[in-house]
Amino acid sequence: MKCPRCESTLYRKNGRRNDKQNYLCKNCGKQFLEPVFPHSLEGELLVNSNGHSKVSISEAKDFFLVKNLSEEKFTEKSLSPFSFKLAEELLQTILSPNCLESAAFNQLLLKIQQKNEIKPQLEIGISLLLLDAENLKLDVNSELFLASVCKYPLQVKIAFANWRNPSTGKQDVELYNRGYQLVHVPGGKDSADAKMIAFGSCILYSYPTVKEILVCSGDGIFIHLCNQLQNQGLIVYWVRRQGQNLHIENRNTGKITDYSLAMATEVPSLEKVVDTIQDLIKTEQESINARLDSLVAVATLFQERCEINIKDNPKKTEAEKIIPILNDSFTESIQEEEKKEDSSVNLNGKTLDELLLKIIQDIQTKSPQTTLSVSKLGSELRKITGESPNSIIKKLKLGSNFTKYLESSPIFTLKASGKEYEVTALLCE
């Protein structure tokens, strides 16, 4: 007999009403009378031809009373204590040929078969997490990542620790707010580990639908628990911390997944990194090709426009006037560069002095009042030769630098002027 409200079997007698036993449910406080059917018949189940599918007596009662029993007769019988005669009439009704061949009975069998087909589909498994809170701390993001690794929904989370230990801080409050079941152990070495192993080894007794289990601790002793759970047919993930990463090892397949605690993301494997780089290179190449195609199209349009302008204007356009000038200047610059290269190649001690004298004479001719410093003379030499004065001096092995070469030369005279030296040539005076 069960409570009509909560279906609890915990009840006690609570007097009598109308010559019937009254009961009080210990679970919800509901008062109810003794049912019409005795306790022995209430628990009976109607079994169909396959010998396994079952239906409650309440479903069978609704069907058979409506089919072949007189409603008035049943009402009269139900008002009196249940008798053997009523049970006999019910059995005769159930076993009668008319009942077994009726459409209502076929519908009842069909309903039972549908329930049997749906029931295996509803038997889905769950994932369970065992946490050694004294060894490993999991934040919300880490927990969500562990749940994504599992194939079944993570519905049960259990944490083990001595929660009176000050080192745990407010971790118990945080975990409890996140839905963890907290298991307290007394102080002592490896006390939490021992309790977690003892509880986990018989986890199927408490949670028979569990399919996957996450063992979260870095202690090596938990390899024994992982092996025991594997022997029970469970998929086991051993979660350990290595530096700033969570190391998740699937003990059944050997697959290893790493999760970065600092970046709150999965650490990709080498193959994934290579694939990502290749995708980026391919995307960049496609982008460059697209921009080159656009540039070619613009250049083609510009060329067509220039040809149209030339045909429309018989006179020379500004572009035609500018292009020869640019070509001439480009040719001159090339010739100057060639001259510089030739001069740098044919330089020696004598030709260098001649070149320096020519530079000094040209500057004095253009501006007689201008003083010529060593740095300015060197810059003019660099314009002609294309090399720094110091490198020329070192190449020709004439000294360590340009200033000391000028000081040691009998042709040139240096005069200090502040931080600079003025250069004069004896032949030019």
VOPAGU-2260 file (C-alpha; in pm, 1 decimal, decimal comma):
REM VOPAGU-2260
SITE   aa  ch    i         X         Y         Z
SITE  MET   A    0       0,0       0,0       0,0
SITE  LYS   A    1     126,6     350,1     -89,0
SITE  CYS   A    2      34,9     705,3      -2,3
SITE  PRO   A    3    -203,5     842,5    -269,3
SITE  ARG   A    4     -20,0    1176,4    -271,0
SITE  CYS   A    5     354,2    1097,6    -267,0
SITE  GLU   A    6     338,2     718,1    -314,6
SITE  SER   A    7     555,7     668,5      -8,0
SITE  THR   A    8     538,6     335,9     174,5
SITE  LEU   A    9     621,2     495,5     508,7
SITE  TYR   A   10     292,9     536,0     700,9
SITE  ARG   A   11     132,0     449,7    1033,5
SITE  LYS   A   12    -215,8     378,2    1159,9
SITE  ASN   A   13    -413,3     684,1    1268,4
SITE  GLY   A   14    -748,1     565,0    1408,6
SITE  ARG   A   15   -1056,1     457,9    1214,3
SITE  ARG   A   16   -1318,8     639,4    1011,7
SITE  ASN   A   17   -1650,4     484,6     901,8
SITE  ASP   A   18   -1532,3     147,5    1027,5
SITE  LYS   A   19   -1225,2     170,4     805,6
SITE  GLN   A   20    -863,9     195,4     907,2
SITE  ASN   A   21    -721,4     545,1     871,2
SITE  TYR   A   22    -350,8     595,6     791,7
SITE  LEU   A   23    -108,2     890,7     819,9
SITE  CYS   A   24     182,7     926,2     571,8
SITE  LYS   A   25     512,1     992,3     750,6
SITE  ASN   A   26     658,1    1158,6     439,2
SITE  CYS   A   27     396,9    1420,3     342,4
SITE  GLY   A   28     142,3    1402,6     629,1
SITE  LYS   A   29    -145,8    1292,2     404,7
SITE  GLN   A   30    -429,0    1098,6     578,5
SITE  PHE   A   31    -597,7     824,3     376,3
SITE  LEU   A   32    -826,7     527,5     431,0
SITE  GLU   A   33    -766,1     162,5     373,7
SITE  PRO   A   34    -800,2      93,3      -1,3
SITE  VAL   A   35   -1081,8    -112,6    -147,9
SITE  PHE   A   36    -838,7    -374,6    -277,1
SITE  PRO   A   37    -630,2    -560,6     -23,4
SITE  HIS   A   38    -257,7    -511,4      -6,5
SITE  SER   A   39    -192,3    -846,5    -173,6
SITE  LEU   A   40    -391,8    -756,3    -482,2
SITE  GLU   A   41    -270,7    -398,0    -499,2
SITE  GLY   A   42      84,4    -507,8    -571,8
SITE  GLU   A   43     -16,4    -758,1    -838,6
SITE  LEU   A   44      88,7    -690,3   -1197,2
SITE  LEU   A   45     -78,0    -805,2   -1511,3
SITE  VAL   A   46     167,7   -1003,3   -1724,9
SITE  ASN   A   47     117,3   -1040,3   -2098,8
SITE  SER   A   48     223,0   -1323,6   -2327,3
SITE  ASN   A   49     597,3   -1242,7   -2337,6
SITE  GLY   A   50     630,3   -1296,5   -1962,7
SITE  HIS   A   51     830,7    -974,8   -1905,3
SITE  SER   A   52     616,0    -669,9   -1974,6
SITE  LYS   A   53     408,0    -553,9   -1678,0
SITE  VAL   A   54     121,3    -311,3   -1622,8
SITE  SER   A   55     -14,8    -185,2   -1293,6
SITE  ILE   A   56    -345,2    -312,3   -1154,8
SITE  SER   A   57    -489,5      39,0   -1173,6
SITE  GLU   A   58    -465,0      34,1   -1555,3
SITE  ALA   A   59    -616,8    -314,5   -1573,0
SITE  LYS   A   60    -895,4    -219,1   -1328,5
SITE  ASP   A   61   -1005,6      78,6   -1543,2
SITE  PHE   A   62   -1022,8    -139,9   -1851,3
SITE  PHE   A   63   -1203,1    -445,1   -1712,9
SITE  LEU   A   64   -1455,4    -260,2   -1499,8
SITE  VAL   A   65   -1563,3     -47,4   -1793,5
SITE  LYS   A   66   -1582,9    -348,8   -2027,0
SITE  ASN   A   67   -1783,0    -618,8   -1852,5
SITE  LEU   A   68   -1874,2    -515,7   -1499,4
SITE  SER   A   69   -2183,8    -325,5   -1408,2
SITE  GLU   A   70   -2086,0      16,4   -1274,0
SITE  GLU   A   71   -2365,1      10,0   -1015,9
SITE  LYS   A   72   -2270,1    -338,9    -902,3
SITE  PHE   A   73   -1905,9    -244,2    -862,2
SITE  THR   A   74   -1996,8      70,6    -673,5
SITE  GLU   A   75   -2203,8    -129,7    -432,0
SITE  LYS   A   76   -1924,8    -382,1    -387,3
SITE  SER   A   77   -1665,1    -107,8    -338,4
SITE  LEU   A   78   -1864,3      41,0     -55,7
SITE  SER   A   79   -1838,2    -279,6     141,3
SITE  PRO   A   80   -1523,9    -468,8     246,1
SITE  PHE   A   81   -1353,0    -652,4     -36,9
SITE  SER   A   82   -1485,1   -1005,0     -75,4
SITE  PHE   A   83   -1365,0   -1318,1    -245,3
SITE  LYS   A   84   -1671,2   -1312,6    -469,1
SITE  LEU   A   85   -1569,5    -982,5    -628,6
SITE  ALA   A   86   -1221,1   -1117,8    -695,9
SITE  GLU   A   87   -1374,0   -1426,9    -859,3
SITE  GLU   A   88   -1589,7   -1209,9   -1083,7
SITE  LEU   A   89   -1286,4   -1003,3   -1184,7
SITE  LEU   A   90   -1091,2   -1315,3   -1279,1
SITE  GLN   A   91   -1380,4   -1452,5   -1480,6
SITE  THR   A   92   -1407,0   -1121,8   -1664,6
SITE  ILE   A   93   -1033,9   -1112,2   -1741,6
SITE  LEU   A   94   -1022,2   -1472,6   -1866,6
SITE  SER   A   95   -1342,3   -1459,1   -2069,7
SITE  PRO   A   96   -1300,6   -1507,0   -2449,8
SITE  ASN   A   97   -1496,5   -1191,5   -2522,6
SITE  CYS   A   98   -1249,5    -984,7   -2318,5
SITE  LEU   A   99    -934,8   -1134,6   -2471,0
SITE  GLU   A  100   -1065,2   -1081,8   -2826,7
SITE  SER   A  101   -1197,4    -729,8   -2768,1
SITE  ALA   A  102   -1045,5    -418,8   -2929,1
SITE  ALA   A  103    -989,3    -260,4   -2591,1
SITE  PHE   A  104    -773,6    -552,4   -2478,4
SITE  ASN   A  105    -566,9    -529,2   -2799,7
SITE  GLN   A  106    -515,5    -159,2   -2735,8
SITE  LEU   A  107    -394,4    -239,6   -2384,5
SITE  LEU   A  108    -141,2    -491,3   -2520,3
SITE  LEU   A  109     -24,4    -238,1   -2778,2
SITE  LYS   A  110      28,3      18,8   -2504,3
SITE  ILE   A  111     234,3    -230,7   -2304,3
SITE  GLN   A  112     454,0    -306,9   -2608,6
SITE  GLN   A  113     513,9      64,2   -2671,4
SITE  LYS   A  114     628,7     107,1   -2312,8
SITE  ASN   A  115     871,3    -180,8   -2354,2
SITE  GLU   A  116    1019,3     -19,7   -2668,4
SITE  ILE   A  117    1058,2     323,4   -2508,2
SITE  LYS   A  118    1208,4     197,6   -2183,1
SITE  PRO   A  119    1553,7      94,9   -2322,3
SITE  GLN   A  120    1586,0     433,5   -2492,3
SITE  LEU   A  121    1530,0     612,0   -2163,5
SITE  GLU   A  122    1805,2     418,0   -1988,6
SITE  ILE   A  123    2081,1     671,9   -2050,7
SITE  GLY   A  124    2395,3     682,5   -1841,4
SITE  ILE   A  125    2551,9     963,7   -1642,4
SITE  SER   A  126    2902,9    1087,3   -1567,4
SITE  LEU   A  127    3035,7    1125,0   -1213,7
SITE  LEU   A  128    3322,4    1334,8   -1075,2
SITE  LEU   A  129    3530,1    1241,6    -769,9
SITE  LEU   A  130    3747,2    1530,2    -644,2
SITE  ASP   A  131    4032,8    1514,7    -394,8
SITE  ALA   A  132    3984,9    1873,7    -277,5
SITE  GLU   A  133    4302,5    1863,7     -68,8
SITE  ASN   A  134    4513,1    1788,6    -378,4
SITE  LEU   A  135    4340,9    1962,9    -669,2
SITE  LYS   A  136    4125,4    2273,3    -710,5
SITE  LEU   A  137    3883,2    2304,9   -1001,4
SITE  ASP   A  138    3730,5    2635,7   -1106,5
SITE  VAL   A  139    3406,4    2668,8   -1300,0
SITE  ASN   A  140    3575,4    2681,1   -1642,9
SITE  SER   A  141    3784,1    2371,3   -1572,4
SITE  GLU   A  142    3475,2    2184,6   -1457,3
SITE  LEU   A  143    3284,0    2280,6   -1772,2
SITE  PHE   A  144    3573,9    2158,5   -1987,5
SITE  LEU   A  145    3581,7    1824,2   -1804,6
SITE  ALA   A  146    3207,4    1792,4   -1862,2
SITE  SER   A  147    3263,2    1851,4   -2235,8
SITE  VAL   A  148    3519,4    1570,0   -2247,5
SITE  CYS   A  149    3261,2    1317,8   -2123,5
SITE  LYS   A  150    3002,5    1163,2   -2357,0
SITE  TYR   A  151    2738,0    1139,7   -2084,2
SITE  PRO   A  152    2601,1    1435,4   -1883,2
SITE  LEU   A  153    2793,2    1519,9   -1566,4
SITE  GLN   A  154    2522,3    1494,0   -1300,2
SITE  VAL   A  155    2701,3    1388,1    -979,8
SITE  LYS   A  156    3000,7    1568,9    -824,6
SITE  ILE   A  157    3152,9    1458,5    -494,8
SITE  ALA   A  158    3443,1    1628,1    -312,1
SITE  PHE   A  159    3648,0    1472,3     -29,8
SITE  ALA   A  160    3847,9    1669,0     229,2
SITE  ASN   A  161    3888,4    1758,0     593,7
SITE  TRP   A  162    3673,9    2067,7     573,0
SITE  ARG   A  163    3784,1    2183,1     918,4
SITE  ASN   A  164    4138,9    2223,7     794,3
SITE  PRO   A  165    4215,0    2597,5     753,8
SITE  SER   A  166    4401,6    2524,9     429,1
SITE  THR   A  167    4071,9    2453,4     252,3
SITE  GLY   A  168    3953,0    2808,2     323,2
SITE  LYS   A  169    3606,9    2872,1     184,6
SITE  GLN   A  170    3640,0    2602,1     -76,0
SITE  ASP   A  171    3360,2    2399,0      83,4
SITE  VAL   A  172    3112,3    2687,6      44,2
SITE  GLU   A  173    3212,5    2742,5    -318,4
SITE  LEU   A  174    3187,3    2375,6    -411,7
SITE  TYR   A  175    2856,3    2333,4    -231,1
SITE  ASN   A  176    2709,9    2629,0    -423,1
SITE  ARG   A  177    2822,2    2456,2    -745,3
SITE  GLY   A  178    2628,0    2140,4    -659,0
SITE  TYR   A  179    2899,0    1923,6    -503,4
SITE  GLN   A  180    2829,9    1664,2    -237,4
SITE  LEU   A  181    3083,4    1725,1      39,4
SITE  VAL   A  182    3232,2    1425,7     221,3
SITE  HIS   A  183    3414,8    1514,4     542,7
SITE  VAL   A  184    3702,9    1303,8     673,0
SITE  PRO   A  185    3891,6    1342,4    1002,8
SITE  GLY   A  186    4242,8    1478,1    1008,5
SITE  GLY   A  187    4522,4    1240,8     921,6
SITE  LYS   A  188    4767,4    1158,3     646,4
SITE  ASP   A  189    4596,4    1040,4     323,8
SITE  SER   A  190    4261,3    1025,5     501,6
SITE  ALA   A  191    4077,3    1191,8     213,2
SITE  ASP   A  192    4253,4     964,4     -37,8
SITE  ALA   A  193    4151,9     650,6     150,1
SITE  LYS   A  194    3788,8     761,5     179,0
SITE  MET   A  195    3774,3     852,6    -190,2
SITE  ILE   A  196    3916,9     513,1    -293,2
SITE  ALA   A  197    3679,6     324,7     -64,4
SITE  PHE   A  198    3378,0     518,6    -189,0
SITE  GLY   A  199    3478,4     504,1    -555,9
SITE  SER   A  200    3544,6     129,6    -562,8
SITE  CYS   A  201    3175,3      57,8    -490,4
SITE  ILE   A  202    3029,3     352,7    -680,3
SITE  LEU   A  203    2794,3     132,9    -884,6
SITE  TYR   A  204    2604,0      34,2    -571,9
SITE  SER   A  205    2508,0     397,3    -507,1
SITE  TYR   A  206    2482,5     510,7    -870,7
SITE  PRO   A  207    2398,9     212,7   -1094,7
SITE  THR   A  208    2351,0     429,8   -1407,4
SITE  VAL   A  209    2701,8     579,2   -1404,8
SITE  LYS   A  210    2897,8     513,8   -1725,9
SITE  GLU   A  211    3193,5     753,5   -1698,5
SITE  ILE   A  212    3389,3     869,2   -1396,8
SITE  LEU   A  213    3643,2    1149,1   -1351,2
SITE  VAL   A  214    3907,5    1079,8   -1085,1
SITE  CYS   A  215    4050,5    1423,5   -1003,2
SITE  SER   A  216    4374,3    1399,7    -803,2
SITE  GLY   A  217    4745,4    1402,3    -871,7
SITE  ASP   A  218    4831,7    1140,9    -609,2
SITE  GLY   A  219    4979,9     828,5    -768,5
SITE  ILE   A  220    4787,5     600,6    -532,2
SITE  PHE   A  221    4470,1     664,0    -732,4
SITE  ILE   A  222    4595,5     442,9   -1014,1
SITE  HIS   A  223    4456,0     153,1    -807,0
SITE  LEU   A  224    4110,1     314,8    -804,7
SITE  CYS   A  225    4128,8     377,3   -1180,6
SITE  ASN   A  226    4212,3      12,8   -1246,4
SITE  GLN   A  227    3928,9    -106,6   -1020,3
SITE  LEU   A  228    3674,4     115,3   -1194,9
SITE  GLN   A  229    3795,7      -2,0   -1536,5
SITE  ASN   A  230    3745,3    -361,5   -1429,6
SITE  GLN   A  231    3384,7    -273,0   -1347,4
SITE  GLY   A  232    3326,0    -164,2   -1708,8
SITE  LEU   A  233    3341,1     213,9   -1654,7
SITE  ILE   A  234    3513,0     473,8   -1871,5
SITE  VAL   A  235    3773,1     633,0   -1644,8
SITE  TYR   A  236    3940,8     973,8   -1683,5
SITE  TRP   A  237    4234,5    1048,1   -1455,2
SITE  VAL   A  238    4264,6    1425,4   -1408,8
SITE  ARG   A  239    4594,6    1563,5   -1277,0
SITE  ARG   A  240    4762,1    1902,6   -1265,0
SITE  GLN   A  241    5097,0    1955,5   -1438,0
SITE  GLY   A  242    5223,3    2312,3   -1398,9
SITE  GLN   A  243    4959,9    2545,9   -1542,6
SITE  ASN   A  244    4781,1    2266,8   -1731,2
SITE  LEU   A  245    4524,6    2000,9   -1647,4
SITE  HIS   A  246    4631,9    1660,8   -1778,6
SITE  ILE   A  247    4325,1    1448,7   -1865,0
SITE  GLU   A  248    4407,7    1085,8   -1945,7
SITE  ASN   A  249    4147,7     843,4   -2077,3
SITE  ARG   A  250    4257,2     522,3   -1907,9
SITE  ASN   A  251    4053,7     308,0   -2148,7
SITE  THR   A  252    4189,1     445,6   -2477,2
SITE  GLY   A  253    4512,1     614,7   -2367,7
SITE  LYS   A  254    4406,8     946,8   -2524,9
SITE  ILE   A  255    4551,4    1250,7   -2346,5
SITE  THR   A  256    4396,9    1598,3   -2346,5
SITE  ASP   A  257    4559,2    1906,9   -2193,8
SITE  TYR   A  258    4374,4    2212,7   -2065,8
SITE  SER   A  259    4548,7    2545,0   -1994,6
SITE  LEU   A  260    4439,2    2687,5   -1659,8
SITE  ALA   A  261    4596,9    3027,2   -1734,5
SITE  MET   A  262    4430,3    3068,6   -2075,6
SITE  ALA   A  263    4113,4    2872,0   -1986,5
SITE  THR   A  264    4125,8    2679,3   -2312,4
SITE  GLU   A  265    4231,4    2343,3   -2446,9
SITE  VAL   A  266    4599,2    2307,1   -2539,7
SITE  PRO   A  267    4600,9    2197,9   -2905,7
SITE  SER   A  268    4812,5    1907,6   -3022,1
SITE  LEU   A  269    5102,1    1947,8   -3267,6
SITE  GLU   A  270    4885,9    1818,8   -3552,8
SITE  LYS   A  271    4616,7    2080,4   -3478,6
SITE  VAL   A  272    4877,9    2358,6   -3465,0
SITE  VAL   A  273    5021,8    2254,0   -3803,3
SITE  ASP   A  274    4673,1    2237,8   -3955,2
SITE  THR   A  275    4591,1    2584,6   -3818,1
SITE  ILE   A  276    4913,2    2733,1   -3960,4
SITE  GLN   A  277    4844,2    2574,5   -4297,4
SITE  ASP   A  278    4492,5    2717,0   -4297,5
SITE  LEU   A  279    4629,1    3064,0   -4214,7
SITE  ILE   A  280    4888,5    3041,3   -4492,8
SITE  LYS   A  281    4625,2    2926,6   -4739,3
SITE  THR   A  282    4391,7    3208,8   -4639,2
SITE  GLU   A  283    4671,4    3465,0   -4672,0
SITE  GLN   A  284    4767,7    3332,3   -5016,1
SITE  GLU   A  285    4409,0    3356,8   -5132,3
SITE  SER   A  286    4390,7    3713,6   -5000,4
SITE  ILE   A  287    4714,2    3810,7   -5179,6
SITE  ASN   A  288    4594,7    3653,5   -5504,0
SITE  ALA   A  289    4265,4    3840,0   -5478,1
SITE  ARG   A  290    4446,0    4172,1   -5425,4
SITE  LEU   A  291    4681,3    4099,7   -5715,2
SITE  ASP   A  292    4383,9    4027,4   -5939,3
SITE  SER   A  293    4229,7    4358,2   -5835,5
SITE  LEU   A  294    4557,1    4539,6   -5902,6
SITE  VAL   A  295    4586,2    4381,1   -6248,5
SITE  ALA   A  296    4230,5    4482,1   -6327,8
SITE  VAL   A  297    4298,7    4843,1   -6222,5
SITE  ALA   A  298    4620,7    4852,2   -6427,2
SITE  THR   A  299    4438,4    4714,6   -6731,2
SITE  LEU   A  300    4166,0    4978,6   -6699,7
SITE  PHE   A  301    4427,2    5251,5   -6658,5
SITE  GLN   A  302    4613,2    5134,0   -6968,7
SITE  GLU   A  303    4292,8    5130,1   -7170,7
SITE  ARG   A  304    4208,9    5483,1   -7049,8
SITE  CYS   A  305    4556,9    5609,3   -7147,5
SITE  GLU   A  306    4520,9    5465,1   -7499,6
SITE  ILE   A  307    4181,5    5631,1   -7535,4
SITE  ASN   A  308    4325,8    5970,4   -7432,0
SITE  ILE   A  309    4611,7    5937,2   -7680,6
SITE  LYS   A  310    4369,4    5858,8   -7965,0
SITE  ASP   A  311    4134,6    6140,5   -7870,1
SITE  ASN   A  312    4414,7    6401,7   -7832,0
SITE  PRO   A  313    4646,1    6424,5   -8135,9
SITE  LYS   A  314    4869,0    6663,5   -7940,5
SITE  LYS   A  315    5109,7    6533,8   -7681,8
SITE  THR   A  316    4952,5    6484,5   -7345,6
SITE  GLU   A  317    5117,2    6578,6   -7019,3
SITE  ALA   A  318    5198,6    6215,5   -6960,6
SITE  GLU   A  319    5383,7    6194,7   -7292,9
SITE  LYS   A  320    5585,5    6501,7   -7200,0
SITE  ILE   A  321    5674,0    6371,9   -6856,6
SITE  ILE   A  322    5767,3    6016,6   -6957,8
SITE  PRO   A  323    6077,1    6114,1   -7167,5
SITE  ILE   A  324    6195,5    6340,0   -6887,1
SITE  LEU   A  325    6163,2    6057,6   -6640,0
SITE  ASN   A  326    6343,5    5824,3   -6876,0
SITE  ASP   A  327    6629,9    6071,4   -6920,7
SITE  SER   A  328    6665,6    6131,8   -6548,9
SITE  PHE   A  329    6657,5    5757,5   -6485,5
SITE  THR   A  330    6929,4    5705,4   -6749,8
SITE  GLU   A  331    7141,3    5981,9   -6597,3
SITE  SER   A  332    7108,2    5834,2   -6251,1
SITE  ILE   A  333    7218,8    5495,8   -6383,9
SITE  GLN   A  334    7520,0    5654,5   -6553,5
SITE  GLU   A  335    7611,2    5837,5   -6235,0
SITE  GLU   A  336    7590,2    5515,2   -6038,8
SITE  GLU   A  337    7815,3    5348,1   -6294,3
SITE  LYS   A  338    8061,4    5632,2   -6264,8
SITE  LYS   A  339    8056,9    5600,2   -5888,6
SITE  GLU   A  340    8121,7    5229,3   -5913,1
SITE  ASP   A  341    8406,3    5284,8   -6158,6
SITE  SER   A  342    8560,5    5556,5   -5941,1
SITE  SER   A  343    8537,0    5341,3   -5631,2
SITE  VAL   A  344    8697,5    5051,9   -5810,2
SITE  ASN   A  345    8989,6    5258,3   -5961,2
SITE  LEU   A  346    9065,4    5457,1   -5645,2
SITE  ASN   A  347    9416,6    5451,1   -5500,4
SITE  GLY   A  348    9622,6    5687,2   -5291,1
SITE  LYS   A  349    9700,0    5922,3   -5579,1
SITE  THR   A  350    9355,0    5927,2   -5736,6
SITE  LEU   A  351    9196,8    5979,5   -5392,5
SITE  ASP   A  352    9404,0    6292,0   -5333,3
SITE  GLU   A  353    9314,4    6421,1   -5679,3
SITE  LEU   A  354    8946,7    6357,4   -5615,8
SITE  LEU   A  355    8959,5    6536,8   -5279,7
SITE  LEU   A  356    9140,0    6834,8   -5437,1
SITE  LYS   A  357    8876,4    6856,7   -5708,6
SITE  ILE   A  358    8597,2    6850,9   -5449,0
SITE  ILE   A  359    8765,4    7131,0   -5249,9
SITE  GLN   A  360    8821,1    7341,7   -5564,7
SITE  ASP   A  361    8459,0    7300,7   -5678,8
SITE  ILE   A  362    8326,0    7405,7   -5339,5
SITE  GLN   A  363    8555,5    7711,2   -5319,6
SITE  THR   A  364    8462,0    7808,8   -5673,6
SITE  LYS   A  365    8089,9    7802,2   -5596,7
SITE  SER   A  366    8120,4    7972,7   -5256,4
SITE  PRO   A  367    8465,3    8119,2   -5179,7
SITE  GLN   A  368    8368,1    8234,5   -4829,4
SITE  THR   A  369    8244,3    7891,2   -4718,3
SITE  THR   A  370    8464,7    7696,6   -4479,5
SITE  LEU   A  371    8496,6    7327,9   -4555,3
SITE  SER   A  372    8483,5    7087,4   -4263,1
SITE  VAL   A  373    8604,4    6726,8   -4256,2
SITE  SER   A  374    8250,3    6592,3   -4227,7
SITE  LYS   A  375    8130,2    6795,9   -4528,7
SITE  LEU   A  376    8427,8    6684,3   -4736,1
SITE  GLY   A  377    8353,4    6325,4   -4639,5
SITE  SER   A  378    7985,8    6357,7   -4736,8
SITE  GLU   A  379    8080,9    6497,0   -5077,8
SITE  LEU   A  380    8324,6    6208,6   -5126,4
SITE  ARG   A  381    8051,1    5965,5   -5032,0
SITE  LYS   A  382    7815,3    6115,3   -5293,2
SITE  ILE   A  383    8070,8    6052,5   -5566,3
SITE  THR   A  384    8203,7    5712,1   -5466,0
SITE  GLY   A  385    7901,1    5566,3   -5292,9
SITE  GLU   A  386    8115,0    5456,6   -4996,4
SITE  SER   A  387    8194,3    5611,7   -4661,4
SITE  PRO   A  388    8536,1    5783,3   -4633,9
SITE  ASN   A  389    8646,0    5557,1   -4349,0
SITE  SER   A  390    8569,5    5244,1   -4548,9
SITE  ILE   A  391    8767,6    5382,5   -4846,6
SITE  ILE   A  392    9067,6    5460,6   -4625,8
SITE  LYS   A  393    9059,6    5114,3   -4470,8
SITE  LYS   A  394    9015,0    4947,0   -4808,3
SITE  LEU   A  395    9316,9    5130,2   -4953,0
SITE  LYS   A  396    9511,8    5070,1   -4627,2
SITE  LEU   A  397    9589,2    5439,8   -4588,5
SITE  GLY   A  398    9511,5    5463,4   -4219,3
SITE  SER   A  399    9250,0    5387,9   -3956,4
SITE  ASN   A  400    9006,1    5668,6   -4047,2
SITE  PHE   A  401    8950,7    5963,0   -4279,7
SITE  THR   A  402    9053,2    6237,5   -4033,0
SITE  LYS   A  403    9387,6    6079,1   -3949,4
SITE  TYR   A  404    9456,1    6031,7   -4319,4
SITE  LEU   A  405    9404,9    6402,6   -4383,4
SITE  GLU   A  406    9630,6    6493,1   -4088,2
SITE  SER   A  407    9910,0    6271,8   -4216,8
SITE  SER   A  408    9883,3    6395,4   -4576,7
SITE  PRO   A  409   10122,0    6678,0   -4684,7
SITE  ILE   A  410    9860,7    6810,2   -4927,9
SITE  PHE   A  411    9585,6    6886,7   -4675,6
SITE  THR   A  412    9586,4    7097,4   -4360,4
SITE  LEU   A  413    9346,7    7060,9   -4070,0
SITE  LYS   A  414    9254,7    7343,6   -3835,9
SITE  ALA   A  415    9046,6    7289,1   -3522,4
SITE  SER   A  416    8722,8    7486,2   -3511,7
SITE  GLY   A  417    8517,1    7390,0   -3207,1
SITE  LYS   A  418    8435,8    7023,9   -3231,0
SITE  GLU   A  419    8506,6    7018,8   -3606,2
SITE  TYR   A  420    8817,9    7045,2   -3823,2
SITE  GLU   A  421    8843,8    7281,8   -4120,3
SITE  VAL   A  422    9015,7    7139,0   -4425,9
SITE  THR   A  423    9231,0    7335,9   -4667,9
SITE  ALA   A  424    9454,0    7221,7   -4952,7
SITE  LEU   A  425    9801,3    7363,5   -4996,8
SITE  LEU   A  426    9774,1    7367,4   -5374,7
SITE  CYS   A  427    9444,3    7550,9   -5361,3
SITE  GLU   A  428    9565,0    7843,8   -5153,7
